[in-house]
Amino acid sequence: MTISLSDSGKRFNRDWIFRHFTYTFKTGNAYAITGPNGSGKSTLLQVLSGGMMINEGKIQWALVDNELANEQVYQHVSICAPYLELIEEMTLTEFLNFHQGFKPWLPGLSAKEVISIIGLEKAVHKQIRYYSSGMKQRVKLAQCILSDSMIVLLDEPCTNLDTAGIELYHSLINKYGKQRLIAVSSNDEVEYKFCTQLININDYKRL
């Protein structure tokens, strides 16, 4: 799986978030997107997901050298971000089963096993609205990393996590992140220390 951007740019009104961005993201690599708060890291991540269009240049998603149409991209993408909400009226079991109807789990996993992996067995029948912020973040990470998708996009993935939660995050990446395309938007090295490629969004602010 590859995502190729050529001389790409994104703006809101007259303000360019990034410009002249040429880069190829490939399966088997982990990329960190860094930069100050408000610099456009999350915007770039949304562009990579196919959820936001660019204003200039070109972006192409390809699977085994076959270009994907824009409406096909979502099938291959999972994303975890602070601005994405859970369905809090559902219990964890209900939510994971609902999620599986749109995107299956990685081969060999079931909703019950996902719950065990993230350590929320005791909260299975509790509505998600009664979860702590850290518990909710574990659910977000599970639906992203444990879904059967080639592209894993993580925006500030350790938000609200305690030490045990951060260890879980790295365990999930280490066990389930191989042979996938991972991109992490963050200013915190703890969140992207496994990434081998670093992209500073400020390098693409030229007018």
CORNOR-V783385 format. One record per residue. N is the residue number from 1. RES is the residue in one small letter. OMEGA is omega in radians with two decimals (none if undefined). Layout:
N:RES:OMEGA / N:RES:OMEGA
//
This chain:
1:m:3.09 / 2:t:2.97 / 3:i:-3.08 / 4:s:3.07 / 5:l:-3.13 / 6:s:3.13 / 7:d:-3.03 / 8:s:3.10 / 9:g:3.10 / 10:k:3.11 / 11:r:2.97 / 12:f:-3.00 / 13:n:-3.12 / 14:r:-3.06 / 15:d:3.09 / 16:w:3.10 / 17:i:2.95 / 18:f:-3.08 / 19:r:3.14 / 20:h:-3.11 / 21:f:3.09 / 22:t:-3.04 / 23:y:3.06 / 24:t:3.09 / 25:f:-3.04 / 26:k:3.06 / 27:t:3.13 / 28:g:-3.14 / 29:n:3.10 / 30:a:-3.04 / 31:y:3.04 / 32:a:3.07 / 33:i:-3.04 / 34:t:3.13 / 35:g:-3.12 / 36:p:3.05 / 37:n:3.12 / 38:g:-3.08 / 39:s:3.10 / 40:g:-3.13 / 41:k:-3.12 / 42:s:3.11 / 43:t:3.11 / 44:l:3.13 / 45:l:3.12 / 46:q:3.05 / 47:v:3.13 / 48:l:-3.12 / 49:s:-3.05 / 50:g:-3.11 / 51:g:3.14 / 52:m:-3.11 / 53:m:3.05 / 54:i:-3.12 / 55:n:3.08 / 56:e:-3.13 / 57:g:-3.04 / 58:k:2.99 / 59:i:-3.09 / 60:q:3.03 / 61:w:-3.11 / 62:a:3.09 / 63:l:-3.08 / 64:v:3.07 / 65:d:3.07 / 66:n:-3.10 / 67:e:3.11 / 68:l:3.00 / 69:a:-3.10 / 70:n:-3.10 / 71:e:3.11 / 72:q:-3.00 / 73:v:-3.05 / 74:y:-3.12 / 75:q:-3.03 / 76:h:-3.04 / 77:v:2.93 / 78:s:-3.10 / 79:i:3.06 / 80:c:-3.08 / 81:a:-3.13 / 82:p:-3.08 / 83:y:3.09 / 84:l:-3.04 / 85:e:2.99 / 86:l:3.07 / 87:i:-2.90 / 88:e:3.10 / 89:e:3.13 / 90:m:2.93 / 91:t:-3.12 / 92:l:3.13 / 93:t:3.12 / 94:e:-3.10 / 95:f:-3.12 / 96:l:3.08 / 97:n:3.08 / 98:f:3.13 / 99:h:-3.11 / 100:q:3.09 / 101:g:3.12 / 102:f:-3.10 / 103:k:-3.09 / 104:p:3.06 / 105:w:3.05 / 106:l:-3.11 / 107:p:3.11 / 108:g:-3.13 / 109:l:3.03 / 110:s:3.12 / 111:a:3.14 / 112:k:3.13 / 113:e:3.09 / 114:v:3.12 / 115:i:3.12 / 116:s:-3.11 / 117:i:-3.10 / 118:i:3.00 / 119:g:-3.11 / 120:l:-3.11 / 121:e:-3.08 / 122:k:-3.10 / 123:a:-3.04 / 124:v:-3.03 / 125:h:3.12 / 126:k:3.07 / 127:q:-3.05 / 128:i:3.14 / 129:r:3.12 / 130:y:3.11 / 131:y:2.98 / 132:s:3.13 / 133:s:3.11 / 134:g:3.10 / 135:m:3.11 / 136:k:3.14 / 137:q:3.07 / 138:r:3.12 / 139:v:3.12 / 140:k:3.13 / 141:l:-3.13 / 142:a:-3.08 / 143:q:3.11 / 144:c:-3.00 / 145:i:-3.06 / 146:l:3.03 / 147:s:-3.10 / 148:d:-3.14 / 149:s:-3.11 / 150:m:-3.09 / 151:i:-3.14 / 152:v:-3.10 / 153:l:-3.02 / 154:l:-3.14 / 155:d:-3.09 / 156:e:-2.97 / 157:p:-3.12 / 158:c:3.09 / 159:t:3.09 / 160:n:-3.14 / 161:l:3.01 / 162:d:-3.09 / 163:t:3.13 / 164:a:3.12 / 165:g:3.11 / 166:i:3.08 / 167:e:3.09 / 168:l:3.13 / 169:y:-3.12 / 170:h:3.07 / 171:s:3.12 / 172:l:3.13 / 173:i:-3.09 / 174:n:-3.06 / 175:k:-3.00 / 176:y:-3.06 / 177:g:-3.09 / 178:k:3.14 / 179:q:3.02 / 180:r:3.07 / 181:l:-3.08 / 182:i:3.03 / 183:a:-3.10 / 184:v:3.06 / 185:s:-3.04 / 186:s:2.96 / 187:n:-3.03 / 188:d:-3.09 / 189:e:3.10 / 190:v:-3.08 / 191:e:-3.07 / 192:y:-3.05 / 193:k:3.11 / 194:f:-3.09 / 195:c:-3.14 / 196:t:3.14 / 197:q:-3.14 / 198:l:3.12 / 199:i:3.08 / 200:n:-3.07 / 201:i:3.14 / 202:n:3.10 / 203:d:-3.09 / 204:y:3.10 / 205:k:-3.10 / 206:r:3.12 / 207:l:none
//
